[in-house]
Amino acid sequence: MQKTQIKVIISGRVQGVFYRAHTKDTADRLGIKGYVKNLSDGSVEAVFEGEQPVITQMMEWCHKGPAAAKVDHVLAEKTEASSNFETFEIRY
């Protein structure tokens, strides 16, 4: 299968609720590579790279997030798969 890469911005109550840690756990479980980080405006940015079925599962998870989160909006943009990622990491 061909790799897909998407960049996602998640807004709502997504900082201070372990959104990044849970995103990493979910991405690791699904075998997705990329990163997640907090943005200065209170949203979270992530880049997911993997096969389309697991990217779809990851996107479904992003709309819910961890129990303490309240996701208001998820903006996704397909980007060119770079294959520069070896793992999924939390960036600071």
Stockholm file with secondary structure:
# STOCKHOLM 1.0

chainA/1-92         MQKTQIKVIISGRVQGVFYRAHTKDTADRLGIKGYVKNLSDGSVEAVFEGEQPVITQMMEWCHKGPAAAKVDHVLAEKTEASSNFETFEIRY
#=GR chainA/1-92 SS CCEEEEEEEEEEECSSSSHHHHHHHHHHHHTCEEEEEECTTSCEEEEEEEEHHHHHHHHHHHTTCSTTCEEEEEEEEEECCCCCCSSEEEEC
#=GC SS_cons        CCEEEEEEEEEEECSSSSHHHHHHHHHHHHTCEEEEEECTTSCEEEEEEEEHHHHHHHHHHHTTCSTTCEEEEEEEEEECCCCCCSSEEEEC
//
